[in-house]
Structure formats: C-alpha cells, structure tokens
C-alpha cells in the first residue's frame, strides 16, 4: 500500500483540523495546492475528522512505510484523533487527553522539592522580607529595559548562531527575523516562513530578564525550533521525501520532543557558565548584569519546573476554581498576582491548555535520553538525532528502557 498516500492523508487531516481551530497547525511549508484544496472544501465535521484519523491509522501496519515512519504517523494521527474527538464534545479525562496528545502520563510534582527550591533561593537572595518579595526585587533588577529588548534579542541570537552553526551544519541561506510584540499568551514564538527562514516573536509584556532571555532565544532560534526546522526539512523532507515533516501539528507527540530539545538548547549551545557568557555578549551592547548570580538563581528556580503542570492538573483534572490555581502559583512559583493570572489564562486557552506538559515532561524525557551516551560522548551528536530523526516520546522511552548508551552509526 502506498505509504506516501497515507502521509498526504495526514497532512490533509491536519489542515482540516486547522480550519476548525486556527493555529492547530503551527507551520506548513509543503504543497500549497493541498492547502488550497482543503480550504475550498466544505467546513469539516469533527466526528468525520476523528473517523478519518482512525481509518488512516488502521492502514499504517499494511503500508510500505519504514517502521520509524509508521511510528511517527501513528503517534501524530492518535493526537489528531483526540483533537477531533474533543472538538466533537467527547468527554475525556485531562490525564488521558494529555497521554493521547503526547504519549506521556503526567503526575503531580513534589511540594518537598518546591520547598527545597525555596530554601536554595532563600540563601541566594538574603534579606529580611518574605522570599516572594525578595525574588520580585531580584526580577525587577534583572529585567531587560523594554527599549533595549530588540537589541538584546538580536545580540543573543547572533552569538548563539555563531556557537552552534558549525556543529549543526546550518544551510547557508538560513536566517531569523526578530520582532517584539505585545498582547500574546506566550513569551516567545517561532513562525516558520519556509525556505530556511523563520520569524522569532518576543512578547514584551512578559518583562524579559537577563536570566531568562538567553534560554528563550536558544529555545526559539539556535539550536531550538528554527534550527530544527532547517535540519528536518533538509534531512527528511528534501532528503527523503517524507512530506509529513513539512507540517508541525500543535498538541502532538512530536511537540514534546521538540519543546524538550528546545528547552535544553542553551545547555547544548553554552552549558554551565551560560550566565557569564550572556553577561559578556550583552555587555558588548552596553547592558550590565551579574551573569554568575542570575545563573545560580535560575538553577534554583528550575526546581519549580513542575508547578505549572500541577496548576494544569488542578484546573482541568480536579476542577479547581481559577482563583485557587492563581493562589497555588503565587505560593509555589513565587510570582505576582498578574503573572499568575497570565499563566492561568494560558492554561485555560482551548488550544494551549495541555501544552505545558511539552515543556515539563519534554525536559525530563529528552534530558534523560541525552544523558544516555558513553562517558565523554559528544552531546551534539545525540542532539542532532533529535533534530534529524522522526523521534517521538515512545521512541525515546524505548531507548531509555534498554539502558544501553547510544553510539554514532559510524562507530565500531
């Protein structure tokens, strides 16, 4: 059976879903004739799309596709079917919804771990007032001046590109446009424009800090989403004709791998000492801060990674009142009322309500998978696999289950 027909069926299905929920397809750089054909169809019914997804999945085992393509399409079609069923009003627990989207089962975090993170912050931010206020003072002092945000974004992007381009063999025609925007539910977003070009939008309303902006730009551009788009297009779409990778579907297993890799982008590009590195880069354009100190604070704050996922579970799995979720975020994430409210609005957004899991569980899974390499083995070789291969969470879990360090294909 023609596997490429199934791949094209997946693309058409995703584009039909995007007609019902604009933004569900984050990027599509494939055949624009297919997009136009789907746009000319009658408005699809969610139940019909769920049935289409199930039918395509049923054909995969008898297709002529390689096992890795079957695994990828099966994962993506399962997520697409869940999206369609949700739009059709099907009642599914939040935990099972997340599992259908991302192939992981979520669990609450540990308040003991949160207390330990607070204790570490307490030592790093001495003073007499409550920790929340001391952290707020640190964040205020750490904020990049709004009128210099665009300059800082460009400087960090250029410096990160210089570090990763040689090892990741970026194409000569690639590039990133930057823009500062407002009134968005996210802090940053990469818009793939096709032709190895992307636009990275940074939301000025979030009050970006010296301690977080390097992570954000690494996440969105180098070696994160933009870099992944360039390499996957070259390796899978142009190189092998695997057209399913010309589309990026929100709320799908591949998102978790992509977001996990992007979240660890600064770890790959710079590693320990990134604070001093960022201090030097931004000092070159007249922005001053203590890079070592902000890195230590961000390291302590990483112990609060699962708080946002706990908030999603409260809101959608336990039916908590949004005001109680805001209070939970204020207590454990140590954020002000306004920021906690922004987070709850993101968690309540129909498109993004489950998406926090991609960051939380993505970092856990991808981080563990990256660590499964021989002592001294190059991190960049393993990272390239994340960018170039059709890996989904179940693929990573299967390799982790073996416990055998991965060796490059040309190794003995």
DAKALIN-V541987 format. One line per field, one symbol per residue. ss: DSSP state (2 for helix, 1 for strand, 0 for the rest). psi: psi as a letter, one per 20 degrees, with the letter a starting at -180 (. if undefined). A space follows every 50 residues. Layout:
# DAKALIN-V541987
ss->???
psi->???
This chain:
# DAKALIN-V541987
ss->00222222222222222222000011110002222222200000022222 22222222220000002222222222222222222220000002222222 22000000002222222222222200000022222222222210022222 22222222222222222200000011111110000001111111001111 11122200122222222222000022222222222222220022221110 00222222222220222220000222222222200000002222222222 22220022222222222000022222222222200022222222222200 00000222222222222222201000002222222222000022222222 220001000000
psi->qohhhhghhggggghghhhhnpihohqojboihgghghhiqqpqpghhhg hgghggghighjrjqqhhhggghgghhgghgggghghjjpopqgghgggh gikqpqqqaphghhhhghgghhhhmqrhrqhghhhggghghippphijgh gggggggghgghhhgghjlqqhjqrpqqqprrlqirhqppopirkkqqpo ppohiimqrhihhhgghgghfokcgggggghhgggggggiknihjjpopq lrhhgggghgghhjghgghgapjhghghggghhijjpprnhgghggghgg hiijgighhghgggghhikqphhhhghgggghilqrggghhgghhghiph hjhihhhhgghgggghggghimqqpiqphhghhhhhhhqlqrghgghghh hhjppqqqhjq.
